[in-house]
């Protein structure tokens, strides 16, 4: 077992999942302003530190994805944020892409940037305590998109990123996200996601990436947010498993789904059904941002000094997700 594989398994095993707390300052400002909290560096740190020092960090959270600002901050007790996360037994990680920009040659689509100077930035993050990284490629579905150009360009960037990350002794999260925006069917999502994932692995193999030392972070197979045809949770689980079974090489240790605009309970229920029906050898868990933090953020915004109350809300959500990662969740447990 390689060192990278050990790190990946530490993050994903025993029902543990990933807390995606890597919102950029711009995104975090929007989230805080939506609940009428001033977005200062102090407040951004206070909210995150409240979550990172909660009880569920020990039992539910295997890894935390940080943003550049956060990984360099110190807690109130003068501990570094990576130290705080490590002391709970979780693994600190870092988002390393610099965002999705307009794709030259296809202005309606996006390409993720950040490869320039990445090797040097990785060395710095590794010194700061990061053991895994994240890079997100985004694809939209319409009658024209995604184009072959978008599928190929983003797969190539994800592979180059992954090779550099492994060279620096860290585990890359490979996140090709087919967006929920639009009116496409679940079948459309299945076909496009299959093509996107297949191309990503072709490029990863070409770039000599050790597949046993990565984590795949895909979308679930969902109909578009504006689709008239609703998909049952059973169908979502069935199509998601079929897509991954057919397109992900068996060397990959685990899959941590993004929530992609689903509500907290939807993301939990769908993950639970995926695990109840999981006939693969892949660990199937969560890497949620909003679907782990939204209720805690709303509660916290009423009184940002109420650490204990906020942690209670966050612990409940993390517990629900971890039960779902083991196929043990039920709707009754939500209200207990």
C-alpha positions in Angstrom: 0.0 0.0 0.0 1.5 3.3 -1.0 1.7 6.4 1.3 -0.8 8.2 -1.0 -3.2 5.3 -0.8 -3.0 5.3 3.0 -3.8 9.0 3.1 -6.8 8.5 0.8 -8.1 5.7 2.9 -7.6 7.6 6.1 -9.8 10.4 4.7 -12.6 8.1 3.4 -12.8 5.0 5.7 -15.3 4.1 8.4 -18.1 6.3 7.0 -16.0 9.4 7.2 -16.4 12.1 4.6 -14.9 15.5 3.6 -15.9 18.9 4.7 -15.5 21.2 1.8 -14.7 24.5 3.5 -12.8 25.9 0.5 -15.1 28.7 -0.5 -13.1 31.6 -1.9 -13.3 34.9 -0.1 -15.8 36.1 -2.7 -18.1 33.0 -2.3 -17.8 33.1 1.5 -18.7 36.8 1.4 -21.9 36.0 -0.5 -22.7 33.2 2.0 -22.2 35.5 5.1 -24.0 38.4 3.5 -27.0 36.1 2.8 -27.4 35.6 6.6 -26.5 39.3 7.4 -23.1 38.7 8.8 -20.2 41.0 7.9 -17.6 39.1 5.8 -14.4 40.0 7.6 -11.3 37.7 7.9 -12.1 37.4 11.6 -15.7 36.3 11.0 -14.8 33.9 8.2 -12.2 32.3 10.6 -14.7 32.3 13.5 -17.3 30.3 11.6 -14.8 27.8 10.2 -13.0 27.4 13.6 -16.4 26.7 15.2 -16.9 23.8 12.8 -13.3 22.6 12.9 -13.4 22.3 16.7 -16.7 20.4 16.9 -17.1 16.9 18.2 -18.1 15.4 14.8 -14.6 16.2 13.5 -13.4 13.1 15.3 -16.1 10.7 14.2 -17.4 11.9 10.9 -14.9 14.2 9.1 -11.9 12.5 7.5 -10.6 15.5 5.7 -11.2 19.3 5.4 -10.6 21.2 2.1 -9.3 24.7 3.0 -8.9 27.9 1.0 -5.6 29.8 0.7 -6.7 32.4 3.3 -7.8 29.8 5.9 -4.7 27.4 5.8 -2.6 30.4 6.8 -4.8 31.6 9.7 -4.2 31.0 13.4 -7.0 30.0 15.8 -7.9 31.9 18.9 -5.5 29.7 20.9 -2.7 30.4 18.4 -2.8 27.0 16.8 -2.5 26.8 13.0 -5.7 25.7 11.2 -4.1 22.5 9.8 -2.9 21.6 13.4 -6.5 22.1 14.7 -7.8 19.8 12.0 -5.0 17.2 12.5 -5.6 17.2 16.3 -9.1 15.9 15.7 -7.7 13.0 13.6 -8.8 14.5 10.3 -6.6 15.4 7.3 -6.0 19.0 6.2 -6.4 19.7 2.4 -6.3 22.7 0.1 -8.1 23.9 -3.0 -5.4 24.7 -5.5 -7.2 25.8 -8.7 -7.6 29.5 -9.3 -11.2 29.2 -10.7 -13.1 28.5 -13.9 -12.5 31.1 -16.7 -14.0 31.4 -20.2 -12.7 28.6 -22.5 -11.0 30.1 -25.5 -12.7 28.7 -28.6 -16.0 28.1 -26.8 -17.0 31.2 -24.9 -20.1 29.7 -23.4 -18.0 27.1 -21.5 -15.4 27.2 -18.8 -11.8 25.9 -18.3 -10.3 25.8 -14.8 -7.0 27.7 -14.5 -4.1 27.5 -12.0 -1.4 25.3 -13.5 1.1 28.2 -13.8 3.3 28.2 -10.7 1.3 25.2 -9.2 4.5 23.2 -8.4 5.8 26.0 -6.2 2.4 26.6 -4.5 2.1 22.9 -3.7 5.4 22.9 -1.9 4.3 25.8 0.2 0.9 24.1 1.1 2.7 20.9 1.9 5.0 22.8 4.3 1.9 24.3 5.9 0.5 20.8 6.6 -1.8 20.0 3.6 -1.9 16.3 2.7 -4.4 16.4 -0.1 -5.7 18.9 -2.7 -8.7 19.8 -4.8 -9.2 21.0 -8.4 -12.6 21.4 -9.9 -13.5 21.2 -13.6 -17.1 22.3 -14.6 -19.2 21.2 -17.5 -22.7 22.5 -18.4 -25.3 20.4 -20.3 -27.4 21.9 -23.1 -28.3 20.8 -26.6 -24.8 22.0 -27.7 -22.7 21.4 -24.6 -20.4 20.2 -23.2 -18.2 20.3 -26.4 -15.4 17.9 -27.0 -13.1 20.8 -26.5 -14.4 21.4 -22.9 -14.3 17.7 -22.1 -10.8 17.2 -23.4 -9.3 20.5 -22.0 -10.6 20.0 -18.5 -9.6 16.3 -18.4 -6.1 17.4 -19.5 -5.9 20.1 -16.8 -7.1 17.7 -14.1 -4.5 15.1 -15.1 -1.6 17.6 -15.2 -2.7 18.9 -11.8 -2.9 15.4 -10.3 0.6 14.5 -11.5 2.1 17.6 -9.9 0.2 16.9 -6.6 1.4 13.3 -6.4 5.0 14.5 -7.2 4.6 16.6 -4.1 3.5 13.6 -2.0 -0.2 14.7 -1.7 -3.4 13.1 -2.7 -5.3 14.9 -5.5 -9.1 15.1 -5.4 -10.2 14.9 -9.1 -13.5 16.8 -9.3 -15.2 16.9 -12.7 -18.6 18.5 -12.0 -21.4 18.2 -14.5 -23.6 21.1 -13.3 -27.3 20.7 -12.4 -28.3 23.9 -14.2 -30.6 23.4 -17.1 -33.6 21.3 -18.1 -31.7 18.1 -19.1 -32.9 14.6 -18.1 -31.2 12.2 -15.8 -30.3 10.1 -18.9 -28.6 13.1 -20.4 -26.6 13.6 -17.2 -25.7 9.9 -17.2 -24.4 10.0 -20.7 -22.4 13.3 -20.3 -21.0 12.3 -16.9 -19.9 8.9 -18.3 -18.1 10.6 -21.1 -16.5 13.2 -18.8 -15.2 10.6 -16.3 -14.0 8.3 -19.0 -11.9 11.0 -20.6 -10.5 12.1 -17.2 -9.2 8.6 -16.5 -7.7 8.3 -20.0 -5.7 11.5 -19.3 -4.8 10.5 -15.7 -3.4 7.2 -17.0 -1.5 9.0 -19.8 0.0 11.4 -17.2 1.2 8.3 -15.1 -1.0 9.3 -12.1 -1.2 6.5 -9.4 -4.9 5.9 -9.4 -4.7 4.2 -6.0 -3.6 7.6 -4.6 -6.5 9.8 -5.8 -10.0 10.5 -4.7 -12.7 11.0 -7.3 -15.3 13.8 -6.5 -18.1 13.5 -9.1 -21.7 14.7 -9.2 -24.5 12.3 -8.7 -26.6 11.5 -11.8 -29.4 14.1 -11.5 -31.9 15.7 -13.9 -31.4 19.4 -14.5 -32.8 21.8 -11.9 -35.4 23.0 -14.4 -36.2 19.6 -15.8 -40.0 18.8 -16.0 -39.3 15.1 -15.5 -38.6 14.3 -11.9 -36.2 11.5 -11.1 -36.8 9.2 -8.1 -34.1 8.8 -5.5 -33.9 5.1 -6.4 -33.3 6.0 -10.0 -30.6 8.5 -9.0 -28.8 5.9 -7.0 -29.1 3.3 -9.8 -27.8 5.5 -12.5 -25.0 6.9 -10.4 -23.8 3.4 -9.5 -24.0 2.3 -13.2 -22.0 5.4 -14.3 -19.2 4.8 -11.8 -19.1 1.0 -12.2 -18.7 1.4 -16.0 -16.2 4.3 -16.0 -14.0 4.3 -12.9 -11.0 2.0 -12.8 -11.0 -0.4 -9.9 -7.6 0.9 -8.5 -9.4 4.1 -7.3 -9.9 3.7 -3.5 -13.0 5.9 -3.1 -15.5 8.3 -4.4 -16.6 11.4 -2.4 -19.7 13.0 -4.0 -20.3 16.7 -4.3 -23.7 17.9 -3.3 -24.1 20.1 -6.3 -27.1 22.2 -5.3 -29.1 19.5 -3.6 -30.6 20.3 -0.2 -29.0 18.9 2.9 -31.5 16.1 3.3 -31.6 15.3 -0.5 -27.8 15.0 -0.6 -28.0 12.7 2.5 -30.9 10.6 1.3 -29.3 10.0 -2.2 -25.9 9.1 -0.7 -27.7 6.6 1.6 -29.5 4.9 -1.3 -26.2 4.7 -3.3 -24.6 2.9 -0.3 -27.5 0.6 0.3 -27.2 -0.6 -3.3 -23.4 -0.3 -3.7 -22.3 -3.4 -5.5 -18.8 -2.0 -6.3 -15.6 -2.1 -4.2 -15.4 1.7 -4.1 -15.9 3.5 -0.8 -18.8 5.9 -1.5 -18.9 8.9 0.8 -19.5 12.7 0.8 -17.5 15.8 0.1 -20.1 18.4 0.9 -19.9 22.2 1.3 -23.3 23.8 1.6 -25.0 20.4 2.3 -22.9 20.2 5.5 -22.8 23.8 6.5 -26.0 25.6 5.6 -28.1 24.9 8.7 -25.1 25.6 11.0 -24.4 28.9 9.2 -28.1 30.0 9.6 -28.0 29.1 13.3 -24.6 30.8 13.8 -25.7 34.0 12.1 -28.3 34.7 14.8 -25.5 34.8 17.5 -21.9 34.3 16.2 -20.7 33.8 19.8 -23.0 30.7 20.3 -20.3 28.2 19.5 -21.9 25.3 21.3 -25.3 25.7 19.6 -23.7 26.0 16.2 -21.6 22.9 16.8 -24.7 20.9 17.8 -26.4 21.8 14.5 -23.2 20.9 12.5 -22.7 17.6 14.5 -26.2 16.5 13.6 -25.7 17.1 9.9 -22.3 15.4 9.9 -23.7 12.4 11.7 -26.5 12.1 9.2 -24.0 12.2 6.3 -21.8 9.6 7.9 -24.8 7.3 8.5 -25.6 7.7 4.8 -22.1 6.9 3.9 -22.7 3.5 5.5 -26.3 3.0 4.2 -27.6 3.4 7.7 -29.5 6.7 7.5 -33.3 7.1 7.7 -35.7 10.0 7.6 -36.8 9.4 11.2 -33.2 10.0 12.4 -33.4 13.5 10.9 -35.8 14.7 13.6 -34.4 12.9 16.6 
